[in-house]
């Protein structure tokens, strides 16, 4: 009897020790975010992760590539952020996002830019049609919202047909900024103002009436809306401290 009690006591000690030394695994959340928000999202996300014992993974691509990947099953994510309405509607149509859960916490604006040492000047928007500009880099209108907005502005102002032979496209906005910085003095790019780098110089701010309002659309994906950790992060991304960080980065933070 005494030996049996000793064994039980030792077993309890072992179990207690294992419970003490076993690591507590942090919850993991994947954010599929429009590339133009990536740097700022990571900054606010890491602050939240440290204080809430969660691990956040970031997938930063064009909104269209992310939406197609999630809907096709190639990408798994708990929260999706699109840089336009088109791709969040695509997610809603696919049954992956509930319309009532979609929020629009931030906005942006488009600018025409050139390499920092370029002598180019734009007096008017229609200067894009001049011989002084040989190439205009925009995002792929098929998957990258900033490219879609750029094409819409060119069409709305009636110069798309005049400049379309000058157009080259990139998959995402970070790639455009890098490519533009290395371009010649007859190349410009159209991108979000928040993605200008110290190697680029803005030439012209695009009238926002020339394209649909630039808003970011955020929603939990699938059953993630019922997950407490996901809901906590989702709400945090719409909080005043996050708004202040996005505002400092140049985003419009007037919620709609």
N, C-alpha and C positions, 0 to 999 in steps of 0.2 A: 504493500500500500504506500509506504513511504517512497519507494522508488518511482511508483506511478505519479505521485504528487511532484516529485523532483523533475520528472520528465515534462509534466505539464507546465511547471514553472519555467523550465528552460525554454520550452516551446514558446511560451508567452513572451519571454525576454527577446527571443530571436525575432518574433513577429513585431514587437515594439521597436526594435532596432531597425528593422527593414522599413517600417513606416516613417521613422525619423530621417533615415538617410535617403529614402526614395525621392527623386526629384519631382517637383510639381510641374507638370508640363503646361506651358502657357498655351492659351487658345491661339489659333492661327487664322488670320483673315487675309484674303487676297483682294486687292483693289485693282480693278481693270480701269485705267484712267486715261483720258485724252492726253496725248503727249504734251500738249501745251501747258498742262497743269502739273506735270510730273515733279518738277523741282520743288514747287510750293507744297504740294500734297505730301511729299516725303518729309519736308521740314516739320509740318504740323503733325503728321502721322507718327514720327519717331518720338515726339514729345508725349503723345498720348500712349504709345506702346510702353514707354518706360514707366509711366505712372499707373498703368492698368494691367501690368503683367500679361500682355498679349504680344504676339509676333505678327507683324504686318508684312505681307509680300506685295510688291508693286509690279504690275504689268503696264508698261507705258508704250502705247502704240496709237495709231490713228483710230478715231472713234469707230470707223467702218470696219477696220480689220478686227478690232476687239469684239464688236457686235456679231460679226460673222463667225468668229471663232467660238464665242460663247454659245450662240444659237446652233452651231454645227457640232458642239460637244468637244472641240479641241482645246478650249480654254475653260478653266473652272475659276469662278470668282464669286465673291459674296456681295460686292458693291461695284456698280458700273457707273462711270462718269463719261458722258458724251459732250462734245463741243457744239452739238446742234440738235434740234428736235428730230430730224429725219431718222437718226440711228436709234434714238430711244423709242420712237414709234415702231421701228423695225423689231425691237426687243419686245415691245408690248404685243405686237401682232403674233410674235412667236410664243407668247404665253410665258415669257421669262421675267417680265416686269409687270407689276400692277400699276395702272395709270395713277391711282390714288396715292401711291407711295413716291411718285416722282416729285423732286423739288428742283428749283432753279436758283441756286445760291450765288452764282457769280456771273459776270459778263466780261466782254473784252472788246477790242476795237482793232481794225486793220490799218496797217501803214505800208507805204512803199518805202523800201530801203535799198541802200547800196553799200558796197565795201567802204570801210572807214576812210580810206585815202582816195576814193573816187572823186573826180571833179564834177560829176554830174549834178545838175540842178533841175528841179521840176517847178516851173512856174504855174502850170495848170495840169490837171489830170490828163488832158488830151496830149500832153507832151510825150506820153507813152507811145504815141503813134509816130513820133519823129525818128529821123535817121540816126540820131545820137544814141538811140537805144536799140541794140540788136537782139537782146534776149531778156525775157521776163520769166522769172521762176515763180511758180505757184505750187500749192499742194495738189495732189491728185484729186480732182473734184469728185471722183467716184467713191473715195473712201475717207478723204481728209477734209473735214468741215472748213478749215481755213482756206482750202483751195476752192471749195464749192462757193463760199462767200465771195472770194476774189472773182471767180467767173461770173457770178451773178451781178457784181458791181460793174464789170466790163460790159456785160450784156445790157444792163439797165441804162448805162450811159451811151450806148450805141457804138462802142469802139471794139467790141469783141472780134468782129470780122476783120477789122484792120490790123489787129495785133496777134491773132491766133497763130500765125506762122512764127511768131517770136516766142511763143509759150513753150516752156519745158516744165515738167512736173517732178515732184519728189513725193515719197511715201509718207513722210511725217515732217513736222515743223523744225525739229532739232537738226535734221539732215539738211533742210533748206538753209537754215542759218549758217551751218558749216560750209555748205557749198557756195553760198553767196559771198561769204567772207573771202573765199579764194578766187572769186571771179574777176573778170577784167572790168575796165572802166565803161563798158557799154552794156553792162548787165545790172538789172534791178530785180528785186524780189518783193512779193506781197505776202506779209505774214502778220500774226498777231503782235501788237505792241509789246506785250509782256515777254515775248521771245527774242527781242532785240538783244544783241550781245555787245560787248565793248569793241568788237571788230566790225560793227555795222553802224551806219549812220542813217537816221530816218530822213526821208525826202519829202513825204507828203502823207497827210492823214486823210484817210478815205471817209467820205461823207456816209454816216451810218444809214441814211435814207436810201442808199443805193443797193442795199441788201437786207435780208431779214435781220432782226435784232440778234446780236451774238450773245447767246446765253448758254450756260453749261447746265446739263440735265443729269441729276444724280438719283439713283434708286438702288435698293437692295435687290439682289437677283434670286428668283425662285423662292424657296422656303427660308432663305436667309433672313427674310423679314420677321420671322418668328424667333430668331436667335438673339438672346440678350446681349451677347458681346458685340454682334454686328449692329444691333440697334443703338447700343451705346456709342460706338464709333460713328455711325451714321448721324446721330444727333450732334455729336461733338463737331463734325465737319460743317455744321450750320450754326455754330456758337459764335459769340462776339469775339473771343480771342482769335479764332480762325479767320473770321471776317477781317480783323485788323491785319493779320499776316498777309492775306490775299490783297487787301487794299494797298499795303506797303509794296507788294510786288507788282502793282499796276493794274490789278483787276478791278472791275466794277463790282461792288458787293451789295448793290441794291437788290434785295430779294424780290422775286415776283411770285 
